[in-house]
Amino acid sequence: MGILLASKSPQRHAILTQLELPFRVVVPEVEELEMGSPSEVAIHNARLKAAAVEGDAEEGELVIACDTVVDVDGIPFGKPENADEAFTMLALLRGRVHDVVGGLVVVDPATATAQERTVRTKVRFRDFSDELLTRYLEGGEWAERAGGYAIQGTGAAMVAGIGGDYQNVVGLPVAALLGLLEETANWDEIARRARATA
C-alpha cells in the first residue's frame, strides 16, 4: 500500500517525504499542454501524467500527479526554456500579483476512480532591481520552475507576500492532496503504514 508519484520534481518528492507518506516515483513521459486557460492547462497536464504511469501502479497504490502553472492575466507561464525567457517572465511578474495554479489528480486504480482539484495561491512580487534579477538568473535556479522562480530557494528574495497554500507554490498543494487522500478507499491503510514507518 502506498503512493505512486507521477513526477520528476524533487520539490514534490521532498513534500511527500516531509509528510512521512510512503511513496515511490515513476517519471511520466508526456507532451504537456502549454496554452489555454491556466487552470485547464494545469489539470489537463496532471491528468496526462497520471494516465502515463497508472499502468505501473502496484496493488493498493494510489497515483498522484500534479502540474504547476503561473497565471498572469489569464496567460499560463510554464517552465522557461532558457535564461532569456526566464528574464522575460520574471520582469513581467516584477512589482505585481500573480496566481500560481496547481492542478492535482489522485487516481485509485483499484476502483477506476479519479479525483481532481485546482488550487490557486496569490503571490506578490517586490519591485526588485535588474541587478537582483540578473544575479538570480546567473544562479540557474530558474530552470525547470514554473514562472522561472523557486519560492523556497533564492527566489524568495523577489517575493513580497503570498495568500493561500505556500506548498502549492513550491509544487504540491498539501491541503488539497490530504483532502483527496482522505476521500479514497485506500487512505486508511496508507495512513496506517505511514504511522508504522515513522
N, C-alpha and C positions, 0 to 999 in steps of 0.2 A: 504494500500500500504506500502511496506517495504521490508526488507531483512530477510530471514531465514538463519541463520548461522549454518552450519553443523560442529560444533566444540565444544569441551570442554575446549579449550585453553583459559586461562584468558588473554593471550597476544593479541589474536585476538579480544576478547571482548573489551579490552582496546583501541585497534587501531580504531575499528568502533565507539566507544564512542567518542574518540578524534576527529574523522571526523564529528561528530554530524549527523550520519546517523541513521535512525530508523531501529532497528533490534530486533529480538528475537532469541533464541537459541534452537536448538534441537540437542542433542548429538547423533551422529551416532554410531551404533553398527556394526562394520565391522572387518574383519580379514585382516589387512594390508599386502601388499606385502613388503618383506624385501630385496630380492635380485634381481639383474638385473641392467640395466643402471640407474644411479641415476635420470636422467630426466624422464625416463619411470616409475620408481618406484613412483616418486613424483606425476606425473599427473595421473597415474593409481589409486593411493590411494585417490586423490582428487575426481576422478570420482566415486569411491566406496562410499565415504562419501556423495556426492551429491545425488546419487541414493538412498541411505539408508533413506534419510529424505524428498525426493521430494514429497512423498505422504502426508506429513504433512503440505505442503505449503498451505496457505490460498489464497483466490482470490487476484491477483495482486502482490503477493510476488515473489521475485527472490531468488533463492537458491544459496548461496555462500559456496564453500568448498575449502580447501587449505591443502596441505601437504608439510612439510619441510624435506629435506634430506641434509646431509652433504656429499659432493663428494670429496673423497680422492683418486686420481689417478684412477678414474672410479669405485671405490668401494663405495656403499652407506652406510653411517653411520646413523642409525636411533637413537632411544632413547635407551640408555644403560639400561640393566635390573637390574644392581646393581653397587655398587661403584667400584668394581674391573674392571668391563667392562668400566665404565666411565674413570677410570685411564688409561686403555689401549688406549682408543680413544684419550684422551687429550694428552697423552705422544706422540702419533703418530703425532698429529697436531702441537706440540710444535716446534717453530722456522721455520715454513714453511707456505706456502699459500695453502688454500683450497677454494672450491666453496660451497656456500650454495644455494641449488636449491629449489625454491618454485614452486610447481605445483598448479595452480589456475583454478577453474572451476566456471562459472556463468551459471545457468540454469534458463530459463524463462518457467515455466510450462504452461503458457497461450498459448505460441506459440510452445511448444515442441522443443525448440531450446537450444543449449548449446554452450558456447564459452569458449575457453581454452587458457591459456598462461603458459609458463615455463620461470621462471626468475632466473638468476644467479647473485650472488653477491660474489665477491672475498674478502676473509678475511685472513689477515696475522697475525699470532700469534708471540708473542715475544718468545725468548728462555728463558722462565721462569724456576725457580728452582723447585726441587721436593718439597721443603717446601711450596711454594705457592700452588702447585697443591694439596698437602695433606690438607692444610687449606681449599681450595676451596671444596674439596670432603667432608670434615667434615661438611661444612655448608649445604649440602644437595641440593644445587641449581641445581645440575646436573640432578636430577630426572625429567623425562618427557620432556627432552630437546634433540632435535636432535643434535648429536655430543657430548652431555654431557655438554653443556655450555649455558649460557644466556648472550648475549652481553649487554643487558640493565640492568643487575644486577652486582654482584661482578665478574662475568666472564669477564667484561670489562678489568680487570687487566691483562688478558692474551693476549689482542688484541693490535697489533701494528698499524693496519690501515685496512680500507676497501675500496673497489672500487665497487660502484653500490648502489642499494637501501638498505639503512640501515634497513628499516621496513621489508624487506624480511627476513633479518637475525633474527629479532625479531619474525616473524611468519606470516606476511601477506604483500605481495608486493603491496604497496598502489598505485603506479603509474599505474601498470598493471590493478589493480582492477578498478580504476576510468576510465581507458580507456575502459574496457569491459562494465562497467555500462553505460557509455555514448553511447554505441552502441545498447543498449537494448531498446525495445519499452516502457518499464515502467519507464525508468530512469528519465524523466522529472517530473513525478508525485512524485517519491521518493525524488528527489532533492527539489521539492516544499514543500513537507511535512517536510523535514529536516529544511528548512529555517523557516517554520512556527513555529516549536517547539524549535528553537534555542534561 
